[in-house]
Amino acid sequence: MKAFQNEIGGSRAFCSNCGTRLMNYGADKSMYLAIVAATLDTPLEFKPKAHVNVESKAAWHEPYAGIPSFQALPNNLLD
């Protein structure tokens, strides 16, 4: 795995063999860790809580209306 840090301290990790993005995480991994769902090969037992960073979504994508949407990661979402 290779990780690259952004200007605000977060990181993106990629597979060393194929380059697939595996996860994103904050400087403090206990605060924020996002695993790319396409990398999982087992059924998921959890449901999404929210759509985050919707300002950068594709113009053709309509987020599911059953959960809240946010322009950025809200502080209280992780509670």
Secondary structure, DSSP 4 states (H G I P E B T S, - for coil): -EEEE-TTS-EEEE-TTT--EEEEE-SSTTT-EEE-GGG--S--------EE-GGGS-TT----TTS-EESS--GGGG-
